[in-house]
Amino acid sequence: MGDQQAALLGRVACEDAGAKVTYGTGNFFLQNTGTEPVRADGELLTTIWFQRAGSEPRYGLEGPVFATGAVLEWLRTIGLLEDAGGLSRPEPGSVAGDVQFVPGFGGLGAPDWVPDARGGVVGLDCGTDGGDVIRAAVEAIGFGTRAVVEAAEAATGVEHGRLLVDGGAVQDDEFAQWQADLIDRPLVRSNVPQTTALGACFAAGLATGVWDELSDLDAHRPAGKTFTPSAESEPTATAYRRWREFVEATARLYR
């Protein structure tokens, strides 16, 4: 299986519209769209999520955001951050100032798709310090995920009342809560960090008769901790729109 497809199975997101985000070097969104492929106007990838031999495929929408853990690693490399546990989440309802960050280290992935793009930081002044850059970088991680989620919602007409999350960075509670605030949706973090491996095990069990149907996996769904948005929605939405304007302007430079 592809690693993202396996991770979605590992979360037992077998109902239509089940969606997860894996926080690794990049961020990887995948939504189960059922037995009909869904197009997303070039913003997301239409893919096969899961198929058993002799059965019709189940499709998905996939949206990779190329730089997540890579952003945190860059902050460590330049000496601004020791580790993800050193992040200090701002007060709920607080939004960034003028500093904006585009994490285009490997180009821009979904929903912009500009492979030659480069990253950028703007809005610096004499009062800007390392904390401002860290904050702008972490907001870019959350806002990049939000852009993919909103693209999926526009394509499917289904709003996500929650998102399943897993991966290294979100094992830190402060970071996970900050992401919930920025994405403005509850996040449910798996208590099994290696959900890709778990999904591969589930697939093997289905293939060898340990389980007969996808519904049999419900009893083995990983438990999780929920992070509910605590920030005010409107200031965060305004900050998100400003960030998207900067990303779109950056993308135009490299198209």
C-alpha positions as CSV (number, residue, x, y, z in Angstrom):
1,M,0.0,0.0,0.0
2,G,1.0,3.6,-0.4
3,D,2.0,5.0,3.0
4,Q,-0.8,7.6,3.2
5,Q,-3.4,5.0,2.1
6,A,-2.2,2.6,4.8
7,A,-2.3,5.4,7.4
8,L,-6.0,6.1,6.6
9,L,-6.8,2.4,6.9
10,G,-4.8,2.4,10.2
11,R,-7.2,5.0,11.5
12,V,-10.1,2.8,10.4
13,A,-11.5,5.7,8.4
14,C,-13.6,3.4,6.3
15,E,-16.7,5.5,6.3
16,D,-17.2,7.8,3.3
17,A,-15.6,11.3,4.0
18,G,-13.3,9.9,6.7
19,A,-10.1,12.0,6.5
20,K,-6.7,12.1,8.2
21,V,-3.6,14.3,8.2
22,T,-0.2,12.8,8.8
23,Y,2.5,15.2,10.1
24,G,5.9,14.1,8.9
25,T,8.5,15.8,6.8
26,G,5.5,17.2,5.0
27,N,1.8,17.2,5.8
28,F,-0.3,14.6,4.0
29,F,-4.1,14.9,3.8
30,L,-6.1,12.0,2.5
31,Q,-9.9,11.7,2.4
32,N,-12.0,8.6,1.7
33,T,-14.5,9.6,-1.0
34,G,-16.2,6.2,-1.4
35,T,-16.8,4.3,-4.6
36,E,-16.9,7.3,-6.9
37,P,-13.8,9.4,-7.9
38,V,-14.0,13.1,-7.1
39,R,-12.2,15.8,-9.0
40,A,-10.9,18.9,-7.2
41,D,-10.1,21.3,-10.1
42,G,-6.4,20.4,-10.1
43,E,-6.0,21.4,-6.4
44,L,-5.9,17.9,-5.0
45,L,-5.0,14.5,-6.4
46,T,-7.7,11.9,-7.2
47,T,-6.4,8.6,-6.2
48,I,-7.5,5.0,-5.3
49,W,-7.6,4.7,-1.5
50,F,-8.2,1.0,-1.1
51,Q,-9.2,-2.0,-3.2
52,R,-9.6,-5.6,-2.3
53,A,-9.1,-8.3,-5.0
54,G,-12.4,-8.8,-6.9
55,S,-14.0,-5.7,-5.4
56,E,-14.5,-2.2,-6.8
57,P,-12.0,0.4,-5.7
58,R,-12.6,3.0,-3.1
59,Y,-11.3,6.4,-4.1
60,G,-9.7,9.3,-2.2
61,L,-8.6,12.9,-2.4
62,E,-5.0,13.5,-1.5
63,G,-3.3,16.7,-0.7
64,P,0.4,16.8,0.1
65,V,1.9,19.9,1.8
66,F,5.6,19.6,1.2
67,A,7.1,21.2,4.3
68,T,6.1,20.5,7.9
69,G,8.7,18.7,9.9
70,A,11.1,20.2,7.4
71,V,10.1,23.7,8.7
72,L,10.8,22.7,12.3
73,E,14.1,21.2,11.3
74,W,15.1,24.4,9.5
75,L,14.2,26.4,12.6
76,R,16.5,24.1,14.6
77,T,19.3,24.4,12.0
78,I,19.4,28.2,12.2
79,G,19.3,28.1,16.0
80,L,15.8,29.5,16.6
81,L,14.3,26.2,18.0
82,E,15.8,23.4,20.1
83,D,12.9,21.0,19.6
84,A,9.1,20.9,18.9
85,G,8.6,20.7,22.7
86,G,10.1,24.2,22.9
87,L,7.2,25.8,21.0
88,S,5.1,28.2,23.1
89,R,1.6,28.5,21.8
90,P,0.2,32.1,21.8
91,E,-2.9,33.0,23.8
92,P,-6.2,31.8,22.3
93,G,-7.6,34.4,19.9
94,S,-4.1,36.0,19.4
95,V,-3.0,36.1,15.7
96,A,0.3,36.9,14.0
97,G,1.5,40.4,13.2
98,D,3.0,41.4,9.9
99,V,5.4,38.6,9.6
100,Q,4.4,36.0,6.9
101,F,6.2,32.8,6.1
102,V,5.9,30.6,3.0
103,P,7.5,27.2,3.5
104,G,8.5,26.6,-0.1
105,F,11.6,24.6,0.6
106,G,10.7,21.9,-1.9
107,G,8.3,24.0,-4.0
108,L,4.6,24.4,-3.2
109,G,2.3,21.3,-3.1
110,A,-1.4,21.2,-2.8
111,P,-3.5,23.2,-3.6
112,D,-1.1,25.6,-5.5
113,W,1.3,23.1,-7.2
114,V,4.3,25.2,-8.1
115,P,7.3,22.9,-7.9
116,D,9.9,25.6,-8.6
117,A,8.7,27.9,-5.9
118,R,11.0,28.9,-3.1
119,G,10.2,29.9,0.5
120,G,10.0,33.4,1.8
121,V,9.6,35.5,4.9
122,V,8.2,39.1,4.7
123,G,7.0,41.7,7.0
124,L,10.3,42.1,8.9
125,D,11.0,45.3,10.8
126,C,13.5,46.3,13.5
127,G,11.3,44.8,16.2
128,T,11.0,41.4,14.6
129,D,12.7,38.7,16.7
130,G,13.1,34.9,16.5
131,G,9.8,34.3,18.2
132,D,8.0,36.1,15.5
133,V,9.6,33.9,12.8
134,I,8.9,30.7,14.8
135,R,5.3,31.8,15.2
136,A,4.9,32.7,11.5
137,A,6.5,29.3,10.5
138,V,4.2,27.2,12.7
139,E,1.2,29.2,11.5
140,A,2.2,28.4,7.9
141,I,2.1,24.7,8.8
142,G,-1.4,25.0,10.1
143,F,-2.7,27.3,7.4
144,G,-1.2,25.0,4.7
145,T,-3.2,22.1,6.1
146,R,-6.3,24.3,6.3
147,A,-6.0,25.2,2.6
148,V,-6.0,21.5,1.6
149,V,-8.9,20.8,3.9
150,E,-10.9,23.6,2.5
151,A,-10.1,22.5,-1.1
152,A,-11.4,19.0,-0.2
153,E,-14.6,20.4,1.4
154,A,-15.2,22.5,-1.7
155,A,-14.7,19.5,-4.0
156,T,-16.9,17.1,-2.0
157,G,-19.4,19.4,-0.4
158,V,-18.7,17.6,2.9
159,E,-17.5,19.7,5.9
160,H,-15.1,18.0,8.2
161,G,-16.4,18.1,11.8
162,R,-13.1,16.6,12.9
163,L,-9.8,15.5,11.4
164,L,-7.8,12.5,12.3
165,V,-4.1,13.4,12.8
166,D,-1.0,11.4,13.4
167,G,2.8,11.6,12.9
168,G,5.8,12.9,14.8
169,A,5.1,16.7,15.3
170,V,1.6,16.3,16.7
171,Q,2.8,14.1,19.5
172,D,3.6,17.4,21.3
173,D,0.3,18.6,22.9
174,E,1.1,22.3,22.6
175,F,1.8,21.9,18.9
176,A,-1.3,19.8,18.3
177,Q,-3.5,22.3,20.1
178,W,-2.0,25.2,18.1
179,Q,-2.8,23.3,14.9
180,A,-6.4,22.8,16.0
181,D,-6.7,26.5,16.5
182,L,-5.2,27.4,13.1
183,I,-7.2,24.8,11.1
184,D,-10.3,25.7,13.2
185,R,-11.4,22.1,13.4
186,P,-11.2,19.5,16.2
187,L,-8.2,17.2,15.7
188,V,-8.2,13.6,17.0
189,R,-4.7,12.3,17.5
190,S,-4.1,8.5,17.4
191,N,-2.6,6.8,20.4
192,V,-0.8,4.6,17.9
193,P,2.0,6.7,16.4
194,Q,2.8,4.3,13.6
195,T,-0.6,4.3,11.9
196,T,0.9,3.5,8.5
197,A,2.3,0.2,9.8
198,L,-1.0,-0.6,11.6
199,G,-2.8,0.0,8.3
200,A,-0.5,-2.4,6.5
201,C,-1.2,-5.0,9.2
202,F,-5.0,-4.5,8.8
203,A,-4.7,-4.9,5.0
204,A,-2.7,-8.1,5.5
205,G,-5.3,-9.4,7.9
206,L,-8.1,-8.7,5.4
207,A,-6.2,-10.5,2.7
208,T,-5.5,-13.6,4.7
209,G,-8.9,-14.0,6.4
210,V,-8.2,-12.7,9.9
211,W,-11.0,-10.2,9.2
212,D,-13.7,-10.6,6.5
213,E,-14.9,-7.0,6.0
214,L,-13.7,-3.5,6.6
215,S,-16.4,-3.1,9.2
216,D,-14.7,-5.8,11.2
217,L,-11.9,-3.4,11.9
218,D,-14.1,-1.0,13.9
219,A,-13.4,-3.0,17.0
220,H,-9.7,-2.2,16.6
221,R,-10.0,1.5,15.9
222,P,-7.1,3.3,17.7
223,A,-8.2,5.5,20.6
224,G,-7.2,9.1,20.5
225,K,-7.0,12.4,22.2
226,T,-9.1,15.3,20.9
227,F,-7.9,18.9,20.6
228,T,-10.7,21.3,20.2
229,P,-10.1,24.8,18.8
230,S,-9.7,27.4,21.6
231,A,-9.0,30.5,19.5
232,E,-11.5,32.9,18.2
233,S,-12.5,31.9,14.7
234,E,-12.8,35.3,13.0
235,P,-9.3,36.7,13.8
236,T,-7.8,33.4,12.8
237,A,-9.7,33.3,9.6
238,T,-8.5,36.9,8.8
239,A,-4.9,35.8,9.4
240,Y,-5.4,32.8,7.2
241,R,-6.8,34.9,4.3
242,R,-3.8,37.2,4.6
243,W,-1.4,34.3,4.5
244,R,-3.1,32.8,1.5
245,E,-2.8,36.1,-0.4
246,F,1.0,36.1,0.3
247,V,1.3,32.4,-0.8
248,E,-0.6,33.1,-4.1
249,A,1.6,36.2,-4.7
250,T,4.7,34.0,-4.2
251,A,3.3,31.3,-6.5
252,R,2.8,33.8,-9.3
253,L,6.5,34.7,-9.1
254,Y,7.5,31.2,-10.0
255,R,4.8,30.1,-12.5
